Amino acid sequence: MPKTRITGLGVVTAGASGVAAFADTLFNPGNVFGHLQRAGRAAETDLFIGAEIKQLPDVPELNPKLLRTVSLTGHLALSCVSQAWNDAGLAGEDPTRIGLIVGGSNLNQRELLLAREKTKGNAAFLNPSYALTFMDTDLCGLCTQTFGILGPSFTVGGASASGLVCAIQAHEAVLSGRVDFCIAVGGMMDLSAWECQAFRSLGAMGSSVFKDEPHKACRPMDLARDGFIFGESCAALVVERVGARSSGPVRSYAQIVGASIRCDANRQPSPSEQGEIAVLRDAMKQADLSPADVEYVNLHASGSRLGDDVELSALKRCGLERAHINTTKSITGHGLTSAGAVETVACLVQMERGRLHPCRNLDEPIDPDLKWVARDPLEKSIDFCAKISLGFGGINAAICLKTER
């Protein structure tokens, strides 16, 4: 039976660009949170809290002329694909056997708002490129054109589970034999002030409690949490078939040994314990793992009061209460569509280094009896880990990874 492994990584967050810098922020997390300032996102009255990227990363492969037409979301996607492409050494591989899947939908809301406001009252002056950039497939075109990818390319939307959903879709595309290599990109959802206000009104996005202390606002799984805190981010992973290369050994971060996506038949933002249990159990069954085999779980941990409680209940009902757990969003913020991909990169970095990152602001865990990696990194060799992601509309996804030593 064919197997897949992850051989290339790329990541950009508010605190880091590149895997090495990202690892530094995971094991020595500082504060990247403040009041959101980007044009089109900054609130006129009540201030939104989040983490924004201060300096955009370079993309050596990108034509400077093209760069002027690329959105913030597109720029980050190209940077992450560039990192992952070079990390996996894909140059020279058959471009017809390389695919690309972008996770996320409605990715350019802020930039589209700015474009419309710029020509308000005079629509004839709207830039014709709007006809391309309002579609999420523009990221497919940017990345495939820049890197000469000739295999299948498309987008998948799974709300805040999109980053993990696209990684699972890349895994399945490789298993099916359609491609030998598939790049999964967890695209950044570039929120405008409208989406921020809607999330706040819905009760999903914090934080009025810590509006004067932004560094304390992002606290998933803590008793004082009051909603998710946005964080700009993007990540890419190269998934390939084991044995696909004829040119000798290649560095491998881990094998994907189990994966599952299920829905709850639920349009609402409320989580489902049964849906979360189902994907975790599915992924472990595919991987032929017992709960005792899973040494580490990277939680979705959005910071939602209901969502965090339900997730921990599902974890315990799956028998995973003995696994070490932490929350990457406490360090990066919630990237929404990018989150699952960023957190999968975090899993792989931790597995490779034999070290688990701490959680910021986890002062009073909602369940103190679980094995939290709280204030300090933990030296821990990991053979198997599980990652779960959840999205509005009843979307659940889980993946199991195995270290290759």
KOLGUPA-317958 format. One record per residue (C-alpha): residue number from 1; x, y, z. Coordinates in Angstrom, 3 decimals, always signed. Example, Ala and Ser with C-alpha at 12.3 -4.5 7.8 and 13.67 -1.06 7.14 Angstrom:
<pts>
+------+----------+----------+----------+
: resi :        u :        v :        w :
+------+----------+----------+----------+
:    1 :  +12.300 :   -4.500 :   +7.800 :
:    2 :  +13.670 :   -1.060 :   +7.140 :
+------+----------+----------+----------+
</pts>
This chain:
<pts>
+------+----------+----------+----------+
: resi :        u :        v :        w :
+------+----------+----------+----------+
:    1 :   +0.000 :   +0.000 :   +0.000 :
:    2 :   +1.405 :   +3.455 :   -0.889 :
:    3 :   +2.516 :   +5.742 :   +1.926 :
:    4 :   +2.945 :   +9.498 :   +2.136 :
:    5 :   +5.436 :  +11.651 :   +3.958 :
:    6 :   +6.007 :  +15.371 :   +4.461 :
:    7 :   +9.320 :  +16.559 :   +3.026 :
:    8 :   +9.020 :  +20.339 :   +2.770 :
:    9 :   +7.761 :  +23.105 :   +5.046 :
:   10 :   +7.174 :  +26.839 :   +4.775 :
:   11 :   +5.657 :  +29.190 :   +7.325 :
:   12 :   +5.121 :  +32.888 :   +8.024 :
:   13 :   +3.533 :  +34.253 :  +11.188 :
:   14 :   +3.499 :  +37.605 :  +12.949 :
:   15 :   +6.526 :  +36.475 :  +14.930 :
:   16 :   +8.578 :  +34.638 :  +12.322 :
:   17 :   +9.323 :  +33.940 :   +8.677 :
:   18 :  +10.814 :  +30.540 :   +7.908 :
:   19 :  +10.861 :  +27.267 :   +9.818 :
:   20 :  +13.992 :  +27.998 :  +11.877 :
:   21 :  +12.680 :  +31.368 :  +13.082 :
:   22 :   +9.252 :  +29.820 :  +13.695 :
:   23 :  +10.849 :  +27.154 :  +15.903 :
:   24 :  +12.556 :  +29.890 :  +17.920 :
:   25 :   +9.214 :  +31.621 :  +18.551 :
:   26 :   +7.593 :  +28.324 :  +19.562 :
:   27 :  +10.184 :  +27.437 :  +22.179 :
:   28 :  +10.808 :  +31.007 :  +23.318 :
:   29 :   +7.467 :  +32.722 :  +22.721 :
:   30 :   +7.273 :  +36.473 :  +23.030 :
:   31 :   +4.356 :  +38.826 :  +22.630 :
:   32 :   +3.250 :  +39.607 :  +19.052 :
:   33 :   -0.201 :  +40.934 :  +19.960 :
:   34 :   -1.504 :  +44.466 :  +19.859 :
:   35 :   -4.354 :  +46.509 :  +18.421 :
:   36 :   -4.963 :  +45.731 :  +14.740 :
:   37 :   -3.670 :  +48.552 :  +12.545 :
:   38 :   -3.921 :  +47.532 :   +8.875 :
:   39 :   -5.980 :  +49.801 :   +6.637 :
:   40 :   -9.420 :  +48.298 :   +6.143 :
:   41 :   -9.113 :  +46.243 :   +9.337 :
:   42 :   -8.481 :  +48.790 :  +12.082 :
:   43 :  -11.702 :  +49.699 :  +13.882 :
:   44 :  -12.851 :  +53.305 :  +14.066 :
:   45 :  -14.153 :  +52.940 :  +17.628 :
:   46 :  -13.719 :  +49.695 :  +19.586 :
:   47 :  -10.217 :  +48.325 :  +19.025 :
:   48 :   -9.679 :  +44.792 :  +17.758 :
:   49 :   -6.761 :  +42.780 :  +19.141 :
:   50 :   -4.546 :  +40.505 :  +17.075 :
:   51 :   -1.120 :  +39.833 :  +15.627 :
:   52 :   -0.029 :  +41.432 :  +12.340 :
:   53 :   +3.094 :  +40.782 :  +10.281 :
:   54 :   +5.387 :  +43.806 :  +10.447 :
:   55 :   +7.779 :  +42.986 :   +7.587 :
:   56 :   +6.797 :  +40.952 :   +4.540 :
:   57 :   +9.177 :  +38.132 :   +3.615 :
:   58 :  +11.184 :  +38.112 :   +0.409 :
:   59 :  +10.139 :  +35.795 :   -2.418 :
:   60 :  +13.255 :  +35.307 :   -4.613 :
:   61 :  +11.310 :  +33.596 :   -7.409 :
:   62 :   +8.776 :  +36.410 :   -7.763 :
:   63 :   +9.112 :  +38.939 :  -10.563 :
:   64 :   +9.185 :  +42.413 :   -8.923 :
:   65 :   +6.691 :  +43.687 :  -11.511 :
:   66 :   +4.255 :  +40.919 :  -10.569 :
:   67 :   +4.734 :  +41.690 :   -6.887 :
:   68 :   +2.840 :  +44.975 :   -7.313 :
:   69 :   -0.293 :  +43.048 :   -8.334 :
:   70 :   -0.164 :  +40.503 :   -5.517 :
:   71 :   -2.362 :  +40.762 :   -2.430 :
:   72 :   -1.020 :  +40.289 :   +1.098 :
:   73 :   -2.552 :  +36.798 :   +1.122 :
:   74 :   -0.901 :  +36.028 :   -2.221 :
:   75 :   +2.478 :  +37.332 :   -1.075 :
:   76 :   +2.461 :  +35.106 :   +2.014 :
:   77 :   +1.321 :  +32.068 :   +0.007 :
:   78 :   +4.160 :  +32.551 :   -2.479 :
:   79 :   +6.684 :  +32.917 :   +0.333 :
:   80 :   +5.532 :  +29.707 :   +2.036 :
:   81 :   +5.455 :  +27.725 :   -1.223 :
:   82 :   +8.955 :  +28.998 :   -2.026 :
:   83 :  +10.241 :  +27.810 :   +1.354 :
:   84 :   +8.535 :  +24.408 :   +1.095 :
:   85 :   +9.541 :  +23.928 :   -2.569 :
:   86 :  +13.208 :  +24.513 :   -1.789 :
:   87 :  +13.105 :  +22.546 :   +1.453 :
:   88 :  +11.737 :  +19.504 :   -0.396 :
:   89 :  +14.071 :  +19.983 :   -3.396 :
:   90 :  +11.272 :  +19.855 :   -5.975 :
:   91 :  +13.268 :  +21.559 :   -8.735 :
:   92 :  +13.895 :  +18.969 :  -11.426 :
:   93 :  +10.858 :  +16.825 :  -10.592 :
:   94 :   +8.268 :  +16.250 :  -13.341 :
:   95 :   +5.966 :  +19.323 :  -13.133 :
:   96 :   +2.996 :  +17.303 :  -14.404 :
:   97 :   +3.314 :  +15.083 :  -11.314 :
:   98 :   +3.195 :  +18.009 :   -8.867 :
:   99 :   -0.144 :  +19.320 :   -7.598 :
:  100 :   -1.125 :  +22.278 :   -5.440 :
:  101 :   -4.121 :  +22.698 :   -3.120 :
:  102 :   -4.960 :  +25.980 :   -1.391 :
:  103 :   -6.940 :  +25.737 :   +1.834 :
:  104 :   -9.376 :  +28.547 :   +2.493 :
:  105 :  -12.119 :  +30.681 :   +0.998 :
:  106 :  -12.941 :  +34.398 :   +1.102 :
:  107 :   -9.245 :  +35.011 :   +1.586 :
:  108 :   -8.920 :  +38.630 :   +0.401 :
:  109 :  -11.786 :  +40.392 :   +2.167 :
:  110 :   -9.746 :  +43.373 :   +3.401 :
:  111 :   -8.017 :  +44.028 :   +0.075 :
:  112 :  -11.306 :  +43.770 :   -1.815 :
:  113 :  -12.897 :  +46.240 :   +0.585 :
:  114 :  -10.041 :  +48.702 :   +0.003 :
:  115 :  -10.340 :  +48.296 :   -3.783 :
:  116 :  -14.048 :  +49.064 :   -3.694 :
:  117 :  -13.633 :  +52.031 :   -1.370 :
:  118 :  -10.909 :  +53.490 :   -3.597 :
:  119 :  -13.303 :  +53.725 :   -6.544 :
:  120 :  -16.506 :  +54.361 :   -4.600 :
:  121 :  -18.850 :  +56.442 :   -6.743 :
:  122 :  -16.753 :  +55.861 :   -9.863 :
:  123 :  -16.813 :  +52.117 :  -10.518 :
:  124 :  -15.466 :  +52.550 :  -14.060 :
:  125 :  -12.025 :  +53.137 :  -12.532 :
:  126 :  -12.017 :  +49.817 :  -10.703 :
:  127 :   -8.824 :  +47.940 :  -11.605 :
:  128 :   -9.686 :  +45.141 :  -14.068 :
:  129 :   -7.483 :  +42.773 :  -11.999 :
:  130 :  -10.326 :  +42.765 :   -9.461 :
:  131 :  -12.003 :  +40.230 :  -11.759 :
:  132 :   -9.179 :  +37.808 :  -10.928 :
:  133 :   -8.266 :  +38.693 :   -7.367 :
:  134 :  -11.725 :  +38.393 :   -5.847 :
:  135 :  -11.505 :  +34.655 :   -6.623 :
:  136 :   -9.487 :  +32.450 :   -4.275 :
:  137 :   -8.168 :  +30.529 :   -7.283 :
:  138 :   -5.935 :  +33.539 :   -7.958 :
:  139 :   -3.584 :  +31.984 :   -5.378 :
:  140 :   -3.502 :  +28.787 :   -7.440 :
:  141 :   -2.565 :  +30.794 :  -10.513 :
:  142 :   +0.119 :  +32.799 :   -8.693 :
:  143 :   +1.804 :  +29.727 :   -7.241 :
:  144 :   +1.563 :  +27.406 :  -10.239 :
:  145 :   +2.803 :  +30.134 :  -12.612 :
:  146 :   +5.723 :  +31.069 :  -10.365 :
:  147 :   +6.899 :  +27.477 :   -9.838 :
:  148 :   +5.831 :  +25.919 :  -13.149 :
:  149 :   +3.442 :  +23.425 :  -11.565 :
:  150 :   +1.436 :  +21.520 :  -14.208 :
:  151 :   -0.505 :  +19.003 :  -12.112 :
:  152 :   -3.994 :  +19.595 :  -10.649 :
:  153 :   -4.565 :  +22.755 :   -8.617 :
:  154 :   -7.671 :  +23.897 :   -6.763 :
:  155 :   -8.956 :  +25.446 :   -3.526 :
:  156 :  -10.824 :  +23.782 :   -0.667 :
:  157 :  -12.812 :  +25.692 :   +1.927 :
:  158 :  -13.207 :  +24.285 :   +5.407 :
:  159 :  -13.521 :  +27.491 :   +7.458 :
:  160 :  -11.016 :  +27.329 :  +10.343 :
:  161 :  -10.240 :  +23.703 :   +9.487 :
:  162 :   -9.126 :  +24.638 :   +5.937 :
:  163 :   -5.392 :  +24.406 :   +6.619 :
:  164 :   -5.680 :  +20.815 :   +7.826 :
:  165 :   -8.334 :  +19.891 :   +5.250 :
:  166 :   -6.004 :  +20.901 :   +2.400 :
:  167 :   -3.150 :  +18.872 :   +3.900 :
:  168 :   -5.432 :  +15.828 :   +4.075 :
:  169 :   -6.572 :  +16.433 :   +0.492 :
:  170 :   -2.924 :  +16.612 :   -0.610 :
:  171 :   -2.274 :  +13.318 :   +1.208 :
:  172 :   -5.240 :  +11.693 :   -0.560 :
:  173 :   -4.237 :  +13.099 :   -3.968 :
:  174 :   -0.834 :  +11.442 :   -3.583 :
:  175 :   -2.314 :   +8.165 :   -2.314 :
:  176 :   -4.681 :   +8.073 :   -5.303 :
:  177 :   -1.758 :   +8.198 :   -7.739 :
:  178 :   -2.931 :  +11.413 :   -9.421 :
:  179 :   +0.350 :  +13.072 :   -8.438 :
:  180 :   +3.627 :  +12.094 :   -6.790 :
:  181 :   +3.988 :  +15.403 :   -4.932 :
:  182 :   +1.304 :  +17.789 :   -3.690 :
:  183 :   +1.808 :  +21.154 :   -2.000 :
:  184 :   -0.822 :  +22.076 :   +0.583 :
:  185 :   -1.111 :  +25.798 :   +1.344 :
:  186 :   -3.063 :  +27.054 :   +4.345 :
:  187 :   -3.907 :  +30.489 :   +2.965 :
:  188 :   -4.230 :  +33.569 :   +5.145 :
:  189 :   -7.769 :  +34.901 :   +5.574 :
:  190 :   -7.233 :  +38.657 :   +5.349 :
:  191 :  -10.071 :  +39.921 :   +7.539 :
:  192 :  -11.531 :  +43.376 :   +7.104 :
:  193 :  -13.094 :  +45.351 :   +9.941 :
:  194 :  -16.485 :  +44.028 :   +8.820 :
:  195 :  -15.543 :  +40.406 :   +9.500 :
:  196 :  -13.855 :  +41.336 :  +12.767 :
:  197 :  -16.995 :  +43.106 :  +13.938 :
:  198 :  -19.203 :  +40.210 :  +12.833 :
:  199 :  -17.046 :  +37.690 :  +14.702 :
:  200 :  -17.108 :  +39.962 :  +17.757 :
:  201 :  -20.912 :  +40.311 :  +17.573 :
:  202 :  -21.228 :  +36.547 :  +17.218 :
:  203 :  -19.288 :  +36.114 :  +20.442 :
:  204 :  -16.506 :  +34.212 :  +18.697 :
:  205 :  -13.767 :  +36.847 :  +18.630 :
:  206 :  -12.223 :  +38.446 :  +21.763 :
:  207 :  -11.335 :  +40.539 :  +23.488 :
:  208 :  -13.044 :  +43.344 :  +25.326 :
:  209 :  -11.773 :  +41.967 :  +28.637 :
:  210 :   -8.119 :  +42.624 :  +27.755 :
:  211 :   -8.529 :  +45.635 :  +25.452 :
:  212 :   -6.012 :  +47.596 :  +27.537 :
:  213 :   -3.609 :  +44.633 :  +27.869 :
:  214 :   -3.402 :  +43.026 :  +24.397 :
:  215 :   -0.546 :  +40.737 :  +25.427 :
:  216 :   -2.919 :  +38.928 :  +27.805 :
:  217 :   -5.825 :  +38.519 :  +25.375 :
:  218 :   -4.845 :  +35.324 :  +23.540 :
:  219 :   -5.364 :  +32.565 :  +26.121 :
:  220 :   -6.933 :  +29.403 :  +24.661 :
:  221 :   -7.858 :  +26.718 :  +27.203 :
:  222 :   -7.501 :  +29.193 :  +30.091 :
:  223 :  -10.401 :  +29.989 :  +32.429 :
:  224 :  -10.135 :  +33.703 :  +31.495 :
:  225 :  -10.489 :  +33.164 :  +27.717 :
:  226 :  -13.218 :  +35.129 :  +25.970 :
:  227 :  -12.875 :  +34.278 :  +22.272 :
:  228 :  -10.287 :  +33.780 :  +19.546 :
:  229 :   -7.595 :  +36.359 :  +18.820 :
:  230 :   -6.719 :  +36.801 :  +15.144 :
:  231 :   -3.172 :  +36.278 :  +13.922 :
:  232 :   -1.890 :  +36.760 :  +10.380 :
:  233 :   -0.180 :  +33.592 :   +9.173 :
:  234 :   +0.312 :  +31.174 :   +6.301 :
:  235 :   +1.965 :  +27.767 :   +5.893 :
:  236 :   +2.766 :  +25.238 :   +3.174 :
:  237 :   +3.630 :  +21.537 :   +3.304 :
:  238 :   +4.964 :  +19.247 :   +0.584 :
:  239 :   +3.330 :  +15.820 :   +0.738 :
:  240 :   +4.917 :  +13.115 :   -1.397 :
:  241 :   +4.619 :   +9.410 :   -2.081 :
:  242 :   +7.256 :   +7.315 :   -0.352 :
:  243 :   +9.487 :   +6.006 :   -3.150 :
:  244 :   +8.480 :   +8.717 :   -5.626 :
:  245 :  +12.049 :   +9.893 :   -6.163 :
:  246 :  +14.690 :   +8.095 :   -8.155 :
:  247 :  +17.484 :  +10.378 :   -6.929 :
:  248 :  +18.244 :   +8.794 :   -3.579 :
:  249 :  +17.189 :   +9.649 :   -0.001 :
:  250 :  +15.445 :  +12.871 :   +0.945 :
:  251 :  +14.834 :  +14.475 :   +4.325 :
:  252 :  +11.458 :  +13.470 :   +5.747 :
:  253 :   +9.745 :  +15.181 :   +8.657 :
:  254 :   +7.097 :  +12.516 :   +9.222 :
:  255 :   +4.728 :  +10.065 :   +7.575 :
:  256 :   +0.994 :  +10.754 :   +7.442 :
:  257 :   -0.426 :   +7.514 :   +8.828 :
:  258 :   -4.065 :   +8.458 :   +9.387 :
:  259 :   -6.459 :  +11.243 :   +8.384 :
:  260 :  -10.165 :  +11.968 :   +8.563 :
:  261 :  -12.653 :  +14.690 :   +7.617 :
:  262 :  -16.290 :  +14.595 :   +8.746 :
:  263 :  -19.157 :  +17.054 :   +9.106 :
:  264 :  -21.856 :  +17.366 :  +11.759 :
:  265 :  -24.837 :  +18.220 :   +9.507 :
:  266 :  -24.815 :  +21.561 :  +11.308 :
:  267 :  -24.784 :  +25.039 :   +9.750 :
:  268 :  -24.072 :  +26.805 :  +13.044 :
:  269 :  -20.704 :  +27.778 :  +14.606 :
:  270 :  -21.308 :  +25.489 :  +17.583 :
:  271 :  -18.915 :  +22.523 :  +17.912 :
:  272 :  -19.942 :  +18.875 :  +18.037 :
:  273 :  -18.317 :  +16.508 :  +20.499 :
:  274 :  -19.442 :  +13.528 :  +18.432 :
:  275 :  -17.912 :  +14.965 :  +15.254 :
:  276 :  -14.582 :  +15.585 :  +16.976 :
:  277 :  -14.572 :  +12.110 :  +18.502 :
:  278 :  -15.346 :  +10.583 :  +15.103 :
:  279 :  -12.396 :  +12.129 :  +13.251 :
:  280 :   -9.925 :  +11.411 :  +16.035 :
:  281 :  -11.014 :   +7.788 :  +16.188 :
:  282 :  -11.017 :   +7.476 :  +12.379 :
:  283 :   -7.482 :   +8.847 :  +12.096 :
:  284 :   -6.166 :   +6.595 :  +14.881 :
:  285 :   -7.862 :   +3.550 :  +13.347 :
:  286 :   -6.268 :   +4.215 :   +9.958 :
:  287 :   -2.910 :   +4.598 :  +11.680 :
:  288 :   -3.490 :   +1.401 :  +13.700 :
:  289 :   -2.847 :   +3.350 :  +16.897 :
:  290 :   -4.320 :   +2.852 :  +20.332 :
:  291 :   -4.884 :   +5.990 :  +22.448 :
:  292 :   -1.858 :   +5.008 :  +24.538 :
:  293 :   +0.355 :   +5.166 :  +21.415 :
:  294 :   -0.388 :   +8.877 :  +20.838 :
:  295 :   +2.145 :  +10.783 :  +22.913 :
:  296 :   +1.177 :  +14.328 :  +21.902 :
:  297 :   -1.950 :  +16.121 :  +20.649 :
:  298 :   -1.883 :  +19.575 :  +19.092 :
:  299 :   -5.274 :  +21.058 :  +19.929 :
:  300 :   -7.466 :  +23.306 :  +17.814 :
:  301 :   -7.924 :  +25.417 :  +20.968 :
:  302 :   -9.499 :  +28.540 :  +19.484 :
:  303 :  -10.146 :  +30.259 :  +22.811 :
:  304 :  -13.910 :  +29.916 :  +22.468 :
:  305 :  -15.561 :  +29.194 :  +25.814 :
:  306 :  -17.809 :  +26.463 :  +24.423 :
:  307 :  -15.355 :  +25.185 :  +21.813 :
:  308 :  -12.483 :  +24.616 :  +24.221 :
:  309 :  -14.694 :  +22.739 :  +26.691 :
:  310 :  -16.128 :  +20.472 :  +24.006 :
:  311 :  -12.699 :  +19.735 :  +22.536 :
:  312 :  -11.249 :  +18.604 :  +25.864 :
:  313 :  -14.291 :  +16.434 :  +26.519 :
:  314 :  -13.829 :  +14.787 :  +23.109 :
:  315 :  -10.136 :  +14.279 :  +23.814 :
:  316 :  -10.899 :  +12.436 :  +27.050 :
:  317 :  -13.644 :  +10.335 :  +25.504 :
:  318 :  -11.107 :   +9.192 :  +22.902 :
:  319 :   -8.811 :   +8.043 :  +25.705 :
:  320 :   -6.177 :  +10.694 :  +24.942 :
:  321 :   -6.031 :  +12.270 :  +28.388 :
:  322 :   -2.558 :  +10.775 :  +28.950 :
:  323 :   -1.060 :  +12.537 :  +25.923 :
:  324 :   +0.872 :  +15.790 :  +26.309 :
:  325 :   -1.058 :  +18.760 :  +24.902 :
:  326 :   -0.391 :  +22.400 :  +24.031 :
:  327 :   -1.909 :  +25.288 :  +22.074 :
:  328 :   +0.011 :  +26.834 :  +19.175 :
:  329 :   -2.612 :  +29.586 :  +18.797 :
:  330 :   -1.543 :  +30.967 :  +22.178 :
:  331 :   +1.724 :  +31.957 :  +20.457 :
:  332 :   +0.607 :  +32.797 :  +16.905 :
:  333 :   -3.027 :  +33.816 :  +17.280 :
:  334 :   -5.790 :  +32.215 :  +15.218 :
:  335 :   -5.061 :  +32.358 :  +11.497 :
:  336 :   -8.512 :  +30.909 :  +10.685 :
:  337 :   -8.020 :  +29.276 :   +7.251 :
:  338 :   -4.260 :  +28.970 :   +7.775 :
:  339 :   -4.390 :  +27.650 :  +11.343 :
:  340 :   -4.424 :  +23.897 :  +10.655 :
:  341 :   -1.435 :  +24.122 :   +8.316 :
:  342 :   +0.574 :  +26.367 :  +10.671 :
:  343 :   -0.135 :  +24.021 :  +13.567 :
:  344 :   +0.832 :  +20.962 :  +11.525 :
:  345 :   +4.180 :  +22.643 :  +10.836 :
:  346 :   +4.434 :  +23.230 :  +14.597 :
:  347 :   +3.815 :  +19.503 :  +15.197 :
:  348 :   +6.572 :  +18.534 :  +12.765 :
:  349 :   +9.070 :  +21.010 :  +14.229 :
:  350 :   +8.413 :  +19.635 :  +17.711 :
:  351 :   +8.675 :  +16.011 :  +16.574 :
:  352 :  +11.936 :  +16.678 :  +14.749 :
:  353 :  +13.501 :  +18.448 :  +17.725 :
:  354 :  +12.141 :  +16.179 :  +20.431 :
:  355 :  +10.760 :  +19.168 :  +22.265 :
:  356 :   +7.235 :  +20.453 :  +22.979 :
:  357 :   +6.481 :  +24.168 :  +23.055 :
:  358 :   +4.823 :  +25.925 :  +26.023 :
:  359 :   +1.490 :  +27.773 :  +26.051 :
:  360 :   +1.315 :  +31.512 :  +26.581 :
:  361 :   -1.205 :  +32.833 :  +29.107 :
:  362 :   -2.226 :  +29.391 :  +30.322 :
:  363 :   -2.447 :  +30.539 :  +33.931 :
:  364 :   -5.491 :  +28.473 :  +34.954 :
:  365 :   -6.230 :  +25.586 :  +32.568 :
:  366 :   -9.915 :  +24.762 :  +32.304 :
:  367 :   -8.967 :  +21.154 :  +33.076 :
:  368 :   -5.837 :  +21.213 :  +35.247 :
:  369 :   -5.606 :  +17.405 :  +35.402 :
:  370 :   -4.503 :  +17.054 :  +31.761 :
:  371 :   -0.825 :  +16.928 :  +30.726 :
:  372 :   -0.344 :  +20.538 :  +29.651 :
:  373 :   +2.953 :  +21.876 :  +28.372 :
:  374 :   +2.313 :  +25.170 :  +30.104 :
:  375 :   +5.046 :  +27.601 :  +31.118 :
:  376 :   +8.214 :  +25.965 :  +29.815 :
:  377 :   +9.228 :  +23.767 :  +26.855 :
:  378 :   +9.279 :  +20.034 :  +27.562 :
:  379 :  +12.008 :  +17.740 :  +26.279 :
:  380 :  +10.025 :  +14.814 :  +24.870 :
:  381 :  +10.739 :  +12.332 :  +22.100 :
:  382 :   +7.575 :  +11.874 :  +20.023 :
:  383 :   +6.908 :   +8.906 :  +17.721 :
:  384 :   +3.196 :   +9.561 :  +17.108 :
:  385 :   +1.131 :  +12.712 :  +17.368 :
:  386 :   -2.417 :  +13.743 :  +16.511 :
:  387 :   -3.668 :  +17.103 :  +15.266 :
:  388 :   -7.311 :  +18.216 :  +15.205 :
:  389 :   -8.903 :  +21.235 :  +13.496 :
:  390 :  -12.493 :  +22.471 :  +13.572 :
:  391 :  -14.482 :  +24.873 :  +11.408 :
:  392 :  -17.826 :  +26.660 :  +11.373 :
:  393 :  -20.525 :  +24.713 :   +9.567 :
:  394 :  -19.763 :  +21.492 :  +11.426 :
:  395 :  -16.395 :  +20.697 :   +9.831 :
:  396 :  -14.019 :  +18.393 :  +11.723 :
:  397 :  -10.588 :  +17.169 :  +10.616 :
:  398 :   -7.837 :  +15.130 :  +12.259 :
:  399 :   -4.473 :  +13.743 :  +11.211 :
:  400 :   -1.950 :  +11.341 :  +12.750 :
:  401 :   +1.766 :  +11.712 :  +12.097 :
:  402 :   +4.629 :   +9.256 :  +12.614 :
:  403 :   +8.220 :  +10.327 :  +13.067 :
:  404 :  +10.680 :   +8.821 :  +10.587 :
:  405 :  +13.974 :   +8.122 :  +12.349 :
+------+----------+----------+----------+
</pts>
